[in-house]
Amino acid sequence: MRIDLHSHSDASDGTRPPAEVVRRARANGLDVLALTDHDTVAGWDEAAGALPDGLTLVPGIELSCRQDGRSLHMLGYLFDPDAPDLAAELARIRDDRVIRARAMVDRLRELGVAVTWDMVRSLARGEAVGRPHIARAMVAAGAIRDTDEAFTPRWIAQGGRAYAERYALEPERAIGLVRAAGGVCVLAHPRARRRGYVVADEAVERLAAAGLAGVEADHPDHAPEDRAHLRDLASALDLAVTGSSDDHGDLTGDRLGAETTAPADYERLLAGAVRDDLRLPET
């Protein structure tokens, strides 16, 4: 079984529609794929409707969180998206994404970058507009050569000249909301150092005490020594270990299946979810 538990479509900041994502997943030899768009479940129905034979879809999300003033991402799986408390928070996060993106466009224009809100919105097919859409608009405007250049202090990196903060959940609350909605949570790419993204061991320990189910150890942005350390940490905390591509289509080189999750860890996550109507076949 080949299992990839982290992917994105153009319902958030991926470049391919959900239907194409699932078709590519199967073509790449995957048996299980989680669709985990940022702060939205808008792609679930399209992905499920286009699901090819032999591929199981795990409905998921990547929740924007903030801990100690720093960004932290939480993957949620197998939850009820209509659970009132969770649905209300998702709506608030999505609304604030728009407010924040508009603020960054305004700041870029003040800095002489010829981007407009219409340019950014046209690149965001879904409801979860984000910094990757702004970066693509900056490329289209000729202000930068590639999207990586946008994520620097000169532009829209955290603390950058055009950066704007936005509403985000405390990770313990995110875990509580997903669990209350019947799902399970996995900490996303906690050692993505090239992004300046590191979640300390002590923070992982606190999240485990709050009900975290797993840690994403095998990720394209993780160095071998960090993967090994995260596996040891997960073992000490009795957490599942996942591997995922974090594919965003063209933006990440269409890498579905580049990293995978062991069947035993996938089964642990399934066992932790309590929604009978979303319980998926075990491996």
Disulfide bonds with the S-S distance in Angstrom:
none
